[in-house]
Amino acid sequence: RESLTAGLASRLGPGVFLGGFCGWFWNNGHNMWGCVHFTCRKSLATQVDMNRGVEEERERIPMSQRPEWADIRPVPQDDGPNPVVPITPMSSAKPWITSEPYTWRMNDPHAHFNSLKKSFFSIQGITLFLAVNVKTIGSSVDAYKAEVWQFRRLILDALNVDLHEELHFVDQITKDNSKNYQIWHHRRWVAEKLGTQIASKELEFTREIFSQDAKNYHAWSHRQWVLQALGGWENELAYCDELLEDDIFNNSAWNQRYFVVTRSPLLGGLEVMRDSEVAYAIKAILAKPENESPWRYLRGLYKNNVNSLVNDPRVASVCLDVLLDKRDCVHALNMVLDLLSHHHQPSNELKDAVDAVSPDPKPSDSNFAERVCSILQLVDPIRASYWRWRKTSMPAQD
Amino acid sequence: MVQNHVFRIYDLVFRLPPHAQSVNFELRRDNHIEYLTKSLKQLGPSFTVLDANRPWLCYWIIHSIALLGDCLDDKLEYGIVDFLQRCQDPNGGYGGGPGQMPHLATTYAAVNALITVGGQRSLSSIDRKKLYAFLLRMKDASGGFRMHDGGEVDVRACYTAISVASVLNILDDRLIQSVGDYILSCQTHEGGIAGEPGSEAHGGYTFCGLAAMVLINEVNRLDLPGLININYYDSIILGGRLDWHYVRSRKQIWRYCISFKLYSVGAASPNYRLALGCELAIFYVIELGGIQARVECGFQGRTNKLVDGCYSFWQGGVAAIIQRLHLLVNEQLGLPNTFKYDCGTESDNDSSDSGGEPYSDGEASPENDIRQPMQEGKSNASAAIGVNDDGYKFIKGPIGMTPLFNSMALQQYILLCSQGLSKGKSNLLWSSDY
């Protein structure tokens, strides 16, 4: 049996996959091997799946009506006699969806998938499994099912297909399911196989995603992975500039900036970049002092080097500027508190500016740091508990 | 749009005379129990996209019922155990449904659901030996874990693996090795913890990372003051803002249905041998009637992003942990190590059996042992049998500080916005169009 399938496989080759191909299905359960021949050109079903994506799931032709799947015996998921949390689809005009759980399960594409899975995994040592309709698997409502994607990867490996096609196939699904863990992971797997040649395409793709949702967490993780694994750092800082110009509040872009500044092999590292980045952060703070991101970024620039933060006159200075302006001062006061907790000696000017923003005309704390905390409790009452705790956890002031 | 609706709710309620207001702030316990029990028996078509997550559905429902102080009838319990048994893979771990490939998230959910059900039959159905083997297979060279065979490595996987191992008493050196290094590398310049090294600090991952570090006794390696700072900033409910995701590209609208968060109301029952005593039931409602939407599985909780009901758990959970880490926090801040319990007005008395007992200076107690200062930078290489008890000891430990967030405001928000202003019927859903 082994040699037969291997022989057939070598005869077909990977090129057959795209145009039309045959599959062999070994029914291990009945202790005989069956040869199931079915064609899969761009069948109607496949086309429907590929073009319409997940949201058109209900328009799909049911599996039982697709000739290329006719010889596969579906193995529905077995919930047992007393299932809990059973999900029953609604009755609708669509013939494959009924309120009968068993019928639904029989027609659920997953049932056919289960069949393939069973045979694939039960074949000891024989991995060559020329599957049909690989494009179907993973393109429908199964998009969220980890095992479907995992199985797909096994098949893609076995078939040794051109992964550029696969990437293209995944593109649309990703756009439709941009917050699906499985799809992004699959994308990463494909990109890794394709290597550095695909770097710019992946950067372009994530850029497209960001044009719709500039904070998509998965897309950002993917982009970072691409940069580190495949390269493409050249324009990344400029891209951060672009995003921040668009929305200075975009914390993902600030995070990416930090990522680039600290890890890009082209920029020299944090020590080298710190000075200009501090200036950048301060500019952003002065533009919108209520924006938390640049404040955090500023602190981040001095990570593990907090004395330098305290000693950089620009930091105290920006706090002063914000307070004098009487604009949103919560973050500025927070920064002042951080400086004080590392033994910064505030100027009288700073002290006066702090007192000037206090809603309480007669502050009772003699200790300046405690006064700052009290003011914060008043100007930022929703976090009053936190500021109260900060008061108790200030180190002894000089 | 959403924000306006939320503001309208607040406006409406606070215009009512005081005696009429209070009814809106009651947790409609009976309604919720009814809804939950019904859901356990039957879920509508909107849950189709959760077909690979049914252990989660079990867990959310069962745990919520338990936190509400109710219990299940024998038949349902039997059904749950039977169903989850079918989800258990012969080689260890639990998949999203009968016969599905095992996955760390669904394993976490299934194990915790079975523990919540409790009893001999339920607990003995967990094949611990096989599960250990599964966890070991998921272990990655980086020190982290993969979510499933060939799956993604991130902080969620670390937490789910460690948490399950800990509660099942199968946590050991081989599983723990280098996990701390991985999680530490995920703490960002903002102070929070990201999903992967380099990514943005995020409330959900912060919870996962922090909890996992507690369980392996390496929480001292994190920058705790930094974590507290970003966490309390980002966890704040400001007059109630609800996050949602609008997928502009396809004219489809996500709708969250976030049920209720029981942390500040029911709090952690001491009967749970879980790393953290509170959970959130999250139901995703998909718009019906022609527009097929998709499940939003993203947890938002980052700087300059909107607040979302589910972060009541992630951030609230972090708060619960932080409260018990006061000694370490003080140490990292360079403060003298005196126990100082600030009773305040918002003490979390229900959270632990031993809450509120003051210790005098330097007094050693069994609960304090796990929080003894460890050598900086060194992980606990000699994880003896005791490590499996760390989680339990931790939540039994004394609370050293008040919750650092406005617990009342949070409760208000949840009760008003998530529970909804329905007139008496069980309504956990956002019924308006978003």
Interface residues (C-beta under 8 A of the other chain):
Chain A: V54 E55 E56 E57 R58 Q77 D78 D79 G80 P81 N82 P83 V84 V85 P86 I87 T88 P89 M90 H110 N114 V141 Y144 K145 A146 E147 Q150 R153 K175 D176 N177 S178 K179 N180 Y181 W184 H185 R188 W189 Q212 D213 K215 Y217 H218 W220 S221 Q224 W225 Q228 F249 N250 N251 S252 W254 N255 Y258 F259 R263 N291 E292 S293 R296 Y297 R299 G300 L301 K303 S341 I382 R383 A384 S385 Y386 R388 W389 T392 S393 P395
Chain B: S39 L40 K41 Q42 L43 G44 P45 F47 T48 V49 L50 D51 A52 R54 L57 C58 I61 K75 L76 Y78 G79 I80 D82 F83 R86 G95 G96 G97 P98 G99 Q100 M101 H103 M147 H148 D149 G150 G151 E152 T188 H189 E190 G191 G195 E196 G198 S199 E200 A201 H202 I228 I230 Y232 Y233 I236 I237 L238 H245 V247 R248 S249 R250 Q252 L288 I291 Q292 A293 R294 V295 E296 C297 G298 R302 T303 N304 K305 V329 N330 L333 G334 L335 K340 D342 G344 E346 M401 T402 P403 L404 F405 N406 A409
